[in-house]
């Protein structure tokens, strides 16, 4: 699941997967419009729906992974 999440983020942000893995717990690496694209792609891929609070807290890759795992 983690690999799929990173793959989705990599595709949308156009940031190399290896670079994303390196920065898994650093500051948000994308702007807000890209954040929305990531959220939509993850909801579609894993057939889940995030609350506004969850979306607001998904600021790093690690937080995204944890949130998706909790919902799936």
C-alpha positions in Angstrom: 0.0 0.0 0.0 2.8 2.4 0.9 4.4 1.9 -2.5 1.1 2.6 -4.3 0.6 5.8 -2.3 4.1 7.0 -3.1 3.6 6.1 -6.8 0.4 8.2 -6.9 2.1 11.2 -5.2 5.1 10.8 -7.5 2.9 10.8 -10.6 0.9 13.8 -9.6 3.8 15.9 -8.2 6.3 14.8 -10.9 8.8 14.2 -8.1 11.0 11.1 -8.4 9.9 8.2 -6.1 13.4 7.9 -4.5 13.3 11.6 -3.6 9.9 11.3 -2.1 11.0 8.3 0.0 14.0 10.4 1.2 11.7 13.2 2.3 8.8 11.0 3.6 8.5 13.0 6.8 9.6 16.5 5.8 7.6 19.6 5.0 4.8 19.5 2.4 6.4 19.2 -1.0 3.5 20.5 -3.1 1.1 23.4 -3.4 -2.5 23.3 -2.5 -4.0 22.5 -5.9 -1.7 19.5 -6.1 -2.8 18.5 -2.6 -6.4 18.3 -3.8 -5.3 16.1 -6.8 -3.4 13.8 -4.5 -6.5 13.5 -2.2 -8.8 12.8 -5.1 -6.5 10.2 -6.6 -6.1 8.4 -3.2 -9.8 8.4 -2.6 -10.4 6.9 -6.0 -7.6 4.3 -5.8 -8.5 3.0 -2.3 -12.3 3.7 -2.4 -12.2 5.9 0.7 -13.4 9.4 1.6 -11.4 11.7 3.8 -12.9 14.3 6.2 -11.9 17.9 6.0 -9.8 17.5 9.1 -8.0 14.5 7.7 -7.2 16.4 4.4 -5.9 19.3 6.4 -3.6 17.1 8.4 -2.2 15.3 5.3 0.8 17.6 5.0 3.7 15.1 4.6 4.0 11.8 2.8 4.2 9.9 6.1 1.0 11.6 7.4 -0.7 10.7 4.1 0.3 7.0 4.4 -0.9 6.9 8.0 -4.2 8.4 7.1 -4.8 6.1 4.2 -3.9 3.1 6.2 -6.3 4.1 9.0 -9.1 4.5 6.4 -8.5 1.4 4.3 
